[in-house]
Amino acid sequence: MPQALVVGSGAALGAVARYFLSALLGGGMLPLLIINIFGSALMGYFKPKPFWGTGVLGGFTSFATFAYLTSGASPAIAAGYVVATVLGCVGAYLIGDKVAPR
């Protein structure tokens, strides 16, 4: 199966999972922050191959929605959200990597 099809099918699954989880959590900035941090932690813990990593987790987390939500917020809220997202996602990835079995 071509790599693009593998990654694309994973991304579709991840995006659908994000959509439903975001809707379940009420949508908006906070649920997306939680989803992105959780996805980053999973990426750090599992170090998945293309289907699960670039595909599912890439579709599950969302930079585009992050950018959209940030652009519509006040400067102070946008700055806080950017800092929380960067620190939260990088920190979650590093913690996931640290606690992963070797």
N, CA, C and O atoms as a printed pandas DataFrame, in Angstrom:
     atom_number atom_name residue_name chain_id  residue_number  x_coord  y_coord  z_coord
0              1         N          MET        A               1    0.851   -1.175    0.000
1              2        CA          MET        A               1    0.000    0.000    0.000
2              3         C          MET        A               1    0.898    1.240    0.000
3              4         O          MET        A               1    1.849    1.299    0.780
4              5         N          PRO        A               2    0.625    2.215   -0.840
5              6        CA          PRO        A               2    1.446    3.427   -0.884
6              7         C          PRO        A               2    1.443    4.168    0.461
7              8         O          PRO        A               2    0.423    4.234    1.147
8              9         N          GLN        A               3    2.603    4.720    0.816
9             10        CA          GLN        A               3    2.765    5.416    2.091
10            11         C          GLN        A               3    1.732    6.538    2.274
11            12         O          GLN        A               3    1.199    6.714    3.369
12            13         N          ALA        A               4    1.453    7.281    1.226
13            14        CA          ALA        A               4    0.486    8.377    1.326
14            15         C          ALA        A               4   -0.903    7.864    1.705
15            16         O          ALA        A               4   -1.622    8.523    2.456
16            17         N          LEU        A               5   -1.278    6.713    1.199
17            18        CA          LEU        A               5   -2.581    6.141    1.531
18            19         C          LEU        A               5   -2.610    5.672    2.982
19            20         O          LEU        A               5   -3.617    5.832    3.671
20            21         N          VAL        A               6   -1.512    5.099    3.440
21            22        CA          VAL        A               6   -1.409    4.641    4.832
22            23         C          VAL        A               6   -1.540    5.832    5.780
23            24         O          VAL        A               6   -2.342    5.808    6.713
24            25         N          VAL        A               7   -0.748    6.867    5.532
25            26        CA          VAL        A               7   -0.770    8.050    6.396
26            27         C          VAL        A               7   -2.111    8.778    6.285
27            28         O          VAL        A               7   -2.665    9.217    7.293
28            29         N          GLY        A               8   -2.625    8.905    5.078
29            30        CA          GLY        A               8   -3.900    9.594    4.875
30            31         C          GLY        A               8   -5.062    8.905    5.561
31            32         O          GLY        A               8   -5.925    9.567    6.138
32            33         N          SER        A               9   -5.093    7.580    5.505
33            34        CA          SER        A               9   -6.184    6.869    6.184
34            35         C          SER        A               9   -6.062    7.017    7.698
35            36         O          SER        A               9   -7.070    7.143    8.394
36            37         N          GLY        A              10   -4.838    7.003    8.207
37            38        CA          GLY        A              10   -4.634    7.235    9.637
38            39         C          GLY        A              10   -5.048    8.641   10.036
39            40         O          GLY        A              10   -5.677    8.835   11.077
40            41         N          ALA        A              11   -4.697    9.627    9.209
41            42        CA          ALA        A              11   -5.054   11.011    9.497
42            43         C          ALA        A              11   -6.574   11.207    9.528
43            44         O          ALA        A              11   -7.097   11.959   10.349
44            45         N          ALA        A              12   -7.262   10.528    8.633
45            46        CA          ALA        A              12   -8.729   10.620    8.624
46            47         C          ALA        A              12   -9.305   10.076    9.924
47            48         O          ALA        A              12  -10.208   10.679   10.503
48            49         N          LEU        A              13   -8.793    8.950   10.383
49            50        CA          LEU        A              13   -9.266    8.376   11.650
50            51         C          LEU        A              13   -8.967    9.302   12.818
51            52         O          LEU        A              13   -9.816    9.512   13.685
52            53         N          GLY        A              14   -7.759    9.858   12.840
53            54        CA          GLY        A              14   -7.386   10.769   13.917
54            55         C          GLY        A              14   -8.230   12.030   13.940
55            56         O          GLY        A              14   -8.617   12.503   15.009
56            57         N          ALA        A              15   -8.516   12.576   12.768
57            58        CA          ALA        A              15   -9.325   13.797   12.692
58            59         C          ALA        A              15  -10.751   13.545   13.172
59            60         O          ALA        A              15  -11.338   14.388   13.850
60            61         N          VAL        A              16  -11.299   12.404   12.827
61            62        CA          VAL        A              16  -12.654   12.067   13.285
62            63         C          VAL        A              16  -12.657   11.894   14.804
63            64         O          VAL        A              16  -13.579   12.350   15.480
64            65         N          ALA        A              17  -11.627   11.236   15.340
65            66        CA          ALA        A              17  -11.528   11.067   16.794
66            67         C          ALA        A              17  -11.418   12.429   17.485
67            68         O          ALA        A              17  -12.057   12.659   18.512
68            69         N          ARG        A              18  -10.606   13.332   16.921
69            70        CA          ARG        A              18  -10.475   14.683   17.501
70            71         C          ARG        A              18  -11.800   15.417   17.465
71            72         O          ARG        A              18  -12.189   16.052   18.446
72            73         N          TYR        A              19  -12.489   15.336   16.350
73            74        CA          TYR        A              19  -13.774   16.022   16.210
74            75         C          TYR        A              19  -14.756   15.572   17.303
75            76         O          TYR        A              19  -15.367   16.402   17.976
76            77         N          PHE        A              20  -14.897   14.255   17.469
77            78        CA          PHE        A              20  -15.853   13.748   18.456
78            79         C          PHE        A              20  -15.415   14.044   19.890
79            80         O          PHE        A              20  -16.246   14.396   20.727
80            81         N          LEU        A              21  -14.124   13.905   20.181
81            82        CA          LEU        A              21  -13.649   14.199   21.529
82            83         C          LEU        A              21  -13.795   15.683   21.838
83            84         O          LEU        A              21  -14.184   16.053   22.946
84            85         N          SER        A              22  -13.488   16.531   20.868
85            86        CA          SER        A              22  -13.646   17.966   21.058
86            87         C          SER        A              22  -15.110   18.326   21.304
87            88         O          SER        A              22  -15.416   19.130   22.185
88            89         N          ALA        A              23  -16.003   17.736   20.532
89            90        CA          ALA        A              23  -17.436   17.982   20.723
90            91         C          ALA        A              23  -17.893   17.497   22.093
91            92         O          ALA        A              23  -18.689   18.161   22.758
92            93         N          LEU        A              24  -17.389   16.341   22.514
93            94        CA          LEU        A              24  -17.734   15.788   23.826
94            95         C          LEU        A              24  -17.258   16.706   24.948
95            96         O          LEU        A              24  -17.925   16.843   25.973
96            97         N          LEU        A              25  -16.095   17.334   24.746
97            98        CA          LEU        A              25  -15.530   18.225   25.764
98            99         C          LEU        A              25  -16.045   19.656   25.655
99           100         O          LEU        A              25  -15.663   20.505   26.460
100          101         N          GLY        A              26  -16.892   19.938   24.691
101          102        CA          GLY        A              26  -17.505   21.249   24.574
102          103         C          GLY        A              26  -16.890   22.170   23.534
103          104         O          GLY        A              26  -17.372   23.287   23.349
104          105         N          GLY        A              27  -15.841   21.735   22.851
105          106        CA          GLY        A              27  -15.211   22.546   21.809
106          107         C          GLY        A              27  -14.470   23.746   22.368
107          108         O          GLY        A              27  -14.573   24.057   23.555
108          109         N          GLY        A              28  -13.726   24.414   21.505
109          110        CA          GLY        A              28  -13.014   25.613   21.914
110          111         C          GLY        A              28  -11.548   25.371   22.229
111          112         O          GLY        A              28  -10.977   24.332   21.898
112          113         N          MET        A              29  -10.960   26.361   22.878
113          114        CA          MET        A              29   -9.520   26.361   23.099
114          115         C          MET        A              29   -9.050   25.311   24.111
115          116         O          MET        A              29   -8.072   24.609   23.857
116          117         N          LEU        A              30   -9.724   25.197   25.238
117          118        CA          LEU        A              30   -9.265   24.275   26.276
118          119         C          LEU        A              30   -9.321   22.812   25.827
119          120         O          LEU        A              30   -8.342   22.092   26.020
120          121         N          PRO        A              31  -10.418   22.348   25.240
121          122        CA          PRO        A              31  -10.415   20.964   24.760
122          123         C          PRO        A              31   -9.327   20.689   23.721
123          124         O          PRO        A              31   -8.715   19.621   23.730
124          125         N          LEU        A              32   -9.085   21.652   22.824
125          126        CA          LEU        A              32   -8.026   21.442   21.841
126          127         C          LEU        A              32   -6.664   21.386   22.509
127          128         O          LEU        A              32   -5.816   20.588   22.112
128          129         N          LEU        A              33   -6.442   22.211   23.506
129          130        CA          LEU        A              33   -5.179   22.170   24.249
130          131         C          LEU        A              33   -4.994   20.800   24.897
131          132         O          LEU        A              33   -3.907   20.226   24.836
132          133         N          ILE        A              34   -6.033   20.283   25.506
133          134        CA          ILE        A              34   -5.973   18.954   26.139
134          135         C          ILE        A              34   -5.682   17.879   25.091
135          136         O          ILE        A              34   -4.839   17.010   25.316
136          137         N          ILE        A              35   -6.357   17.930   23.969
137          138        CA          ILE        A              35   -6.160   16.954   22.893
138          139         C          ILE        A              35   -4.732   17.022   22.366
139          140         O          ILE        A              35   -4.095   15.986   22.183
140          141         N          ASN        A              36   -4.222   18.222   22.120
141          142        CA          ASN        A              36   -2.867   18.361   21.592
142          143         C          ASN        A              36   -1.812   17.884   22.584
143          144         O          ASN        A              36   -0.826   17.264   22.188
144          145         N          ILE        A              37   -2.012   18.168   23.862
145          146        CA          ILE        A              37   -1.060   17.698   24.880
146          147         C          ILE        A              37   -1.128   16.177   24.997
147          148         O          ILE        A              37   -0.094   15.515   25.078
148          149         N          PHE        A              38   -2.322   15.631   25.005
149          150        CA          PHE        A              38   -2.479   14.179   25.088
150          151         C          PHE        A              38   -1.851   13.489   23.878
151          152         O          PHE        A              38   -1.145   12.493   24.031
152          153         N          GLY        A              39   -2.102   14.013   22.677
153          154        CA          GLY        A              39   -1.507   13.450   21.465
154          155         C          GLY        A              39    0.015   13.522   21.486
155          156         O          GLY        A              39    0.687   12.596   21.033
156          157         N          SER        A              40    0.559   14.613   22.008
157          158        CA          SER        A              40    2.013   14.755   22.106
158          159         C          SER        A              40    2.593   13.738   23.085
159          160         O          SER        A              40    3.648   13.158   22.830
160          161         N          ALA        A              41    1.911   13.524   24.193
161          162        CA          ALA        A              41    2.367   12.524   25.162
162          163         C          ALA        A              41    2.354   11.124   24.547
163          164         O          ALA        A              41    3.286   10.346   24.751
164          165         N          LEU        A              42    1.308   10.806   23.802
165          166        CA          LEU        A              42    1.244    9.498   23.138
166          167         C          LEU        A              42    2.368    9.333   22.123
167          168         O          LEU        A              42    2.956    8.257   22.006
168          169         N          MET        A              43    2.662   10.401   21.393
169          170        CA          MET        A              43    3.745   10.360   20.411
170          171         C          MET        A              43    5.082   10.106   21.111
171          172         O          MET        A              43    5.884    9.299   20.642
172          173         N          GLY        A              44    5.318   10.783   22.216
173          174        CA          GLY        A              44    6.555   10.587   22.951
174          175         C          GLY        A              44    6.665    9.200   23.555
175          176         O          GLY        A              44    7.746    8.611   23.577
176          177         N          TYR        A              45    5.561    8.680   24.041
177          178        CA          TYR        A              45    5.570    7.369   24.692
178          179         C          TYR        A              45    5.752    6.230   23.689
179          180         O          TYR        A              45    6.577    5.340   23.895
180          181         N          PHE        A              46    4.985    6.262   22.613
181          182        CA          PHE        A              46    4.966    5.127   21.692
182          183         C          PHE        A              46    5.934    5.237   20.520
183          184         O          PHE        A              46    6.305    4.214   19.945
184          185         N          LYS        A              47    6.351    6.434   20.151
185          186        CA          LYS        A              47    7.204    6.631   18.964
186          187         C          LYS        A              47    6.646    5.815   17.788
187          188         O          LYS        A              47    7.338    4.965   17.228
188          189         N          PRO        A              48    5.393    6.086   17.426
189          190        CA          PRO        A              48    4.713    5.239   16.450
190          191         C          PRO        A              48    5.242    5.368   15.028
191          192         O          PRO        A              48    5.881    6.354   14.662
192          193         N          LYS        A              49    4.956    4.355   14.256
193          194        CA          LYS        A              49    5.286    4.322   12.829
194          195         C          LYS        A              49    4.332    5.267   12.083
195          196         O          LYS        A              49    3.443    5.849   12.705
196          197         N          PRO        A              50    4.500    5.429   10.764
197          198        CA          PRO        A              50    3.733    6.439   10.021
198          199         C          PRO        A              50    2.209    6.363   10.161
199          200         O          PRO        A              50    1.571    7.407   10.294
200          201         N          PHE        A              51    1.604    5.179   10.136
201          202        CA          PHE        A              51    0.145    5.121   10.225
202          203         C          PHE        A              51   -0.338    5.736   11.534
203          204         O          PHE        A              51   -1.217    6.598   11.529
204          205         N          TRP        A              52    0.230    5.299   12.653
205          206        CA          TRP        A              52   -0.202    5.777   13.963
206          207         C          TRP        A              52    0.376    7.148   14.306
207          208         O          TRP        A              52   -0.300    7.959   14.939
208          209         N          GLY        A              53    1.605    7.416   13.904
209          210        CA          GLY        A              53    2.260    8.676   14.255
210          211         C          GLY        A              53    1.825    9.836   13.382
211          212         O          GLY        A              53    1.025   10.676   13.794
212          213         N          THR        A              54    2.364    9.874   12.168
213          214        CA          THR        A              54    2.045   10.956   11.245
214          215         C          THR        A              54    0.559   10.932   10.895
215          216         O          THR        A              54   -0.069   11.981   10.751
216          217         N          GLY        A              55    0.008    9.737   10.763
217          218        CA          GLY        A              55   -1.394    9.599   10.382
218          219         C          GLY        A              55   -2.359    9.877   11.514
219          220         O          GLY        A              55   -2.896   10.980   11.616
220          221         N          VAL        A              56   -2.587    8.886   12.370
221          222        CA          VAL        A              56   -3.618    8.997   13.404
222          223         C          VAL        A              56   -3.327   10.146   14.370
223          224         O          VAL        A              56   -4.178   11.013   14.571
224          225         N          LEU        A              57   -2.134   10.161   14.969
225          226        CA          LEU        A              57   -1.848   11.225   15.932
226          227         C          LEU        A              57   -1.679   12.584   15.257
227          228         O          LEU        A              57   -1.985   13.614   15.857
228          229         N          GLY        A              58   -1.200   12.594   14.028
229          230        CA          GLY        A              58   -1.122   13.847   13.281
230          231         C          GLY        A              58   -2.501   14.411   12.982
231          232         O          GLY        A              58   -2.699   15.626   13.014
232          233         N          GLY        A              59   -3.452   13.535   12.692
233          234        CA          GLY        A              59   -4.833   13.977   12.462
234          235         C          GLY        A              59   -5.560   14.283   13.758
235          236         O          GLY        A              59   -6.445   15.138   13.797
236          237         N          PHE        A              60   -5.183   13.582   14.820
237          238        CA          PHE        A              60   -5.818   13.771   16.126
238          239         C          PHE        A              60   -5.454   15.133   16.717
239          240         O          PHE        A              60   -6.318   15.847   17.226
240          241         N          THR        A              61   -4.186   15.482   16.647
241          242        CA          THR        A              61   -3.766   16.805   17.104
242          243         C          THR        A              61   -4.006   17.789   15.959
243          244         O          THR        A              61   -4.161   17.380   14.808
244          245         N          SER        A              62   -4.035   19.072   16.271
245          246        CA          SER        A              62   -4.362   20.013   15.204
246          247         C          SER        A              62   -3.636   21.340   15.377
247          248         O          SER        A              62   -3.912   22.095   16.309
248          249         N          PHE        A              63   -2.714   21.612   14.476
249          250        CA          PHE        A              63   -2.078   22.923   14.458
250          251         C          PHE        A              63   -2.979   23.929   13.762
251          252         O          PHE        A              63   -3.010   25.098   14.149
252          253         N          ALA        A              64   -3.705   23.502   12.752
253          254        CA          ALA        A              64   -4.564   24.424   12.013
254          255         C          ALA        A              64   -5.656   25.000   12.914
255          256         O          ALA        A              64   -5.905   26.205   12.889
256          257         N          THR        A              65   -6.301   24.159   13.699
257          258        CA          THR        A              65   -7.346   24.651   14.600
258          259         C          THR        A              65   -6.731   25.515   15.696
259          260         O          THR        A              65   -7.309   26.526   16.095
260          261         N          PHE        A              66   -5.563   25.116   16.177
261          262        CA          PHE        A              66   -4.826   25.927   17.153
262          263         C          PHE        A              66   -4.585   27.328   16.591
263          264         O          PHE        A              66   -4.844   28.318   17.275
264          265         N          ALA        A              67   -4.097   27.422   15.361
265          266        CA          ALA        A              67   -3.825   28.717   14.740
266          267         C          ALA        A              67   -5.121   29.511   14.553
267          268         O          ALA        A              67   -5.151   30.717   14.797
268          269         N          TYR        A              68   -6.169   28.849   14.129
269          270        CA          TYR        A              68   -7.456   29.516   13.925
270          271         C          TYR        A              68   -7.994   30.084   15.239
271          272         O          TYR        A              68   -8.400   31.244   15.298
272          273         N          LEU        A              69   -7.994   29.267   16.286
273          274        CA          LEU        A              69   -8.516   29.727   17.572
274          275         C          LEU        A              69   -7.661   30.848   18.152
275          276         O          LEU        A              69   -8.182   31.785   18.756
276          277         N          THR        A              70   -6.363   30.749   17.968
277          278        CA          THR        A              70   -5.459   31.784   18.477
278          279         C          THR        A              70   -5.683   33.104   17.751
279          280         O          THR        A              70   -5.647   34.167   18.371
280          281         N          SER        A              71   -5.913   33.042   16.443
281          282        CA          SER        A              71   -6.076   34.280   15.668
282          283         C          SER        A              71   -7.336   35.048   16.047
283          284         O          SER        A              71   -7.407   36.257   15.830
284          285         N          GLY        A              72   -8.314   34.378   16.602
285          286        CA          GLY        A              72   -9.559   35.043   16.971
286          287         C          GLY        A              72   -9.611   35.497   18.417
287          288         O          GLY        A              72  -10.610   36.068   18.854
288          289         N          ALA        A              73   -8.539   35.249   19.167
289          290        CA          ALA        A              73   -8.528   35.602   20.589
290          291         C          ALA        A              73   -7.871   36.966   20.796
291          292         O          ALA        A              73   -7.187   37.485   19.914
292          293         N          SER        A              74   -8.093   37.524   21.964
293          294        CA          SER        A              74   -7.413   38.776   22.307
294          295         C          SER        A              74   -5.910   38.506   22.383
295          296         O          SER        A              74   -5.501   37.362   22.584
296          297         N          PRO        A              75   -5.086   39.541   22.227
297          298        CA          PRO        A              75   -3.632   39.318   22.260
298          299         C          PRO        A              75   -3.139   38.628   23.531
299          300         O          PRO        A              75   -2.268   37.761   23.459
300          301         N          ALA        A              76   -3.673   38.994   24.679
301          302        CA          ALA        A              76   -3.223   38.384   25.934
302          303         C          ALA        A              76   -3.615   36.904   26.000
303          304         O          ALA        A              76   -2.803   36.066   26.392
304          305         N          ILE        A              77   -4.837   36.586   25.625
305          306        CA          ILE        A              77   -5.287   35.192   25.638
306          307         C          ILE        A              77   -4.526   34.382   24.589
307          308         O          ILE        A              77   -4.119   33.250   24.848
308          309         N          ALA        A              78   -4.337   34.962   23.412
309          310        CA          ALA        A              78   -3.589   34.269   22.353
310          311         C          ALA        A              78   -2.162   33.965   22.804
311          312         O          ALA        A              78   -1.670   32.857   22.592
312          313         N          ALA        A              79   -1.500   34.931   23.420
313          314        CA          ALA        A              79   -0.125   34.716   23.893
314          315         C          ALA        A              79   -0.087   33.618   24.946
315          316         O          ALA        A              79    0.787   32.752   24.906
316          317         N          GLY        A              80   -1.017   33.646   25.880
317          318        CA          GLY        A              80   -1.073   32.606   26.905
318          319         C          GLY        A              80   -1.346   31.236   26.313
319          320         O          GLY        A              80   -0.771   30.237   26.747
320          321         N          TYR        A              81   -2.223   31.191   25.322
321          322        CA          TYR        A              81   -2.570   29.929   24.676
322          323         C          TYR        A              81   -1.387   29.358   23.897
323          324         O          TYR        A              81   -1.149   28.150   23.910
324          325         N          VAL        A              82   -0.654   30.232   23.225
325          326        CA          VAL        A              82    0.534   29.789   22.487
326          327         C          VAL        A              82    1.568   29.224   23.459
327          328         O          VAL        A              82    2.124   28.152   23.220
328          329         N          VAL        A              83    1.823   29.928   24.535
329          330        CA          VAL        A              83    2.800   29.455   25.528
330          331         C          VAL        A              83    2.336   28.130   26.140
331          332         O          VAL        A              83    3.121   27.190   26.266
332          333         N          ALA        A              84    1.067   28.062   26.517
333          334        CA          ALA        A              84    0.545   26.829   27.116
334          335         C          ALA        A              84    0.636   25.663   26.146
335          336         O          ALA        A              84    0.971   24.548   26.547
336          337         N          THR        A              85    0.342   25.905   24.874
337          338        CA          THR        A              85    0.392   24.845   23.876
338          339         C          THR        A              85    1.823   24.371   23.643
339          340         O          THR        A              85    2.089   23.169   23.645
340          341         N          VAL        A              86    2.736   25.307   23.443
341          342        CA          VAL        A              86    4.129   24.914   23.169
342          343         C          VAL        A              86    4.729   24.206   24.374
343          344         O          VAL        A              86    5.285   23.117   24.233
344          345         N          LEU        A              87    4.626   24.803   25.549
345          346        CA          LEU        A              87    5.199   24.170   26.739
346          347         C          LEU        A              87    4.493   22.858   27.080
347          348         O          LEU        A              87    5.135   21.871   27.437
348          349         N          GLY        A              88    3.161   22.860   26.964
349          350        CA          GLY        A              88    2.400   21.652   27.278
350          351         C          GLY        A              88    2.706   20.501   26.330
351          352         O          GLY        A              88    2.896   19.367   26.770
352          353         N          CYS        A              89    2.756   20.785   25.034
353          354        CA          CYS        A              89    2.992   19.717   24.052
354          355         C          CYS        A              89    4.428   19.205   24.096
355          356         O          CYS        A              89    4.657   17.996   24.062
356          357         N          VAL        A              90    5.387   20.110   24.170
357          358        CA          VAL        A              90    6.789   19.670   24.254
358          359         C          VAL        A              90    7.023   18.933   25.568
359          360         O          VAL        A              90    7.673   17.887   25.592
360          361         N          GLY        A              91    6.494   19.478   26.653
361          362        CA          GLY        A              91    6.635   18.813   27.946
362          363         C          GLY        A              91    5.979   17.442   27.964
363          364         O          GLY        A              91    6.550   16.491   28.498
364          365         N          ALA        A              92    4.792   17.326   27.388
365          366        CA          ALA        A              92    4.090   16.043   27.347
366          367         C          ALA        A              92    4.866   15.020   26.517
367          368         O          ALA        A              92    4.964   13.851   26.888
368          369         N          TYR        A              93    5.414   15.473   25.392
369          370        CA          TYR        A              93    6.223   14.566   24.572
370          371         C          TYR        A              93    7.424   14.064   25.366
371          372         O          TYR        A              93    7.713   12.868   25.370
372          373         N          LEU        A              94    8.114   14.966   26.028
373          374        CA          LEU        A              94    9.309   14.582   26.794
374          375         C          LEU        A              94    8.960   13.661   27.960
375          376         O          LEU        A              94    9.692   12.712   28.240
376          377         N          ILE        A              95    7.848   13.932   28.639
377          378        CA          ILE        A              95    7.419   13.041   29.724
378          379         C          ILE        A              95    7.040   11.675   29.168
379          380         O          ILE        A              95    7.415   10.649   29.735
380          381         N          GLY        A              96    6.298   11.654   28.060
381          382        CA          GLY        A              96    5.956   10.378   27.430
382          383         C          GLY        A              96    7.193    9.586   27.059
383          384         O          GLY        A              96    7.251    8.374   27.264
384          385         N          ASP        A              97    8.183   10.275   26.511
385          386        CA          ASP        A              97    9.443    9.618   26.158
386          387         C          ASP        A              97   10.152    9.094   27.397
387          388         O          ASP        A              97   10.698    7.991   27.382
388          389         N          LYS        A              98   10.147    9.872   28.461
389          390        CA          LYS        A              98   10.858    9.495   29.693
390          391         C          LYS        A              98   10.232    8.276   30.365
391          392         O          LYS        A              98   10.952    7.423   30.885
392          393         N          VAL        A              99    8.905    8.181   30.362
393          394        CA          VAL        A              99    8.239    7.074   31.053
394          395         C          VAL        A              99    8.052    5.840   30.170
395          396         O          VAL        A              99    7.627    4.790   30.652
396          397         N          ALA        A             100    8.364    5.961   28.897
397          398        CA          ALA        A             100    8.204    4.820   27.978
398          399         C          ALA        A             100    9.180    3.708   28.347
399          400         O          ALA        A             100   10.332    3.978   28.685
400          401         N          PRO        A             101    8.723    2.464   28.285
401          402        CA          PRO        A             101    9.645    1.350   28.557
402          403         C          PRO        A             101   10.732    1.288   27.516
403          404         O          PRO        A             101   10.493    1.557   26.339
404          405         N          ARG        A             102   11.886    0.945   27.932
405          406        CA          ARG        A             102   13.035    0.852   26.999
406          407         C          ARG        A             102   13.330   -0.568   26.653
407          408         O          ARG        A             102   14.255   -0.837   25.887
